[in-house]
Structure formats: C-alpha cells, structure tokens
Amino acid sequence: MPGLKKKVEAIKNHLKRNEFYFYAGGEVDLEEKISYGYYRLSSIAGNIAPRVINNWFRGLLEGRQENEQEIMEIGMILEQVYQGNAIVNVKRILNQKGFQVGICRSPIGN
C-alpha cells in the first residue's frame, strides 16, 4: 500500500484537498484504502473491464453496497487479473479481446 492511514491523515492535515491527489495503487484492499482517505484509483483491472471497475470504485466512494451479482463479477475480474502476474494476465486478456498489446518478455535472469 502506498501509504498507511496515519501518513494519509498527516498529509491531508497539511494540504488542501485539491493540492494533492490520493491514489489507491490498484484494487487490492481497495475498500480499506478508501477508508484511509484515498479517493482516486490507479486501476490495473480497469484495463480489461473499465466500466465495471469504475462503477465499483464510484460505488465504494459513495458508500453504496454492491448486489451479489456485482460482487461475483468484480471478484471474477480481480481473480483473472491478480492470479499470478497481473501485467502478464492483463496483456493476455486484452490480446484475447482483439487488442494487440504484445506479450511480456521473460524476466531477466531466467
């Protein structure tokens, strides 16, 4: 997590809200990050399901509860992305959807 709750609170106490943006770095533990004061999302899963992730994020910011179907859909998307290497998964899924984004090279040293 880019910063803990106390760090976000300390920064917010010294800055006006519009001077600094607080981005949650990805969807993992997103609800917790929002409770700390993050209100923007640098989304990884949004690359494959931008509308779904945007609606989910906006709903979390507004305190709206998702229905069971939405929870299942979000869970499936997050599992597809975060099961293993997120970048490899995003590129694979985008390629399958017809967006030619190439493949990831093997890690250096392997």
PyMOL commands that set and color helices and strands:
alter all, ss='L'
color gray80, all
select helices_A, chain A and resi 5-14+17-19+30-36+45-47+50-62+68-82+86-96
alter helices_A, ss='H'
color red, helices_A
select strands_A, chain A and resi 23-25+40-42
alter strands_A, ss='S'
color yellow, strands_A
deselect
rebuild
show_as cartoon
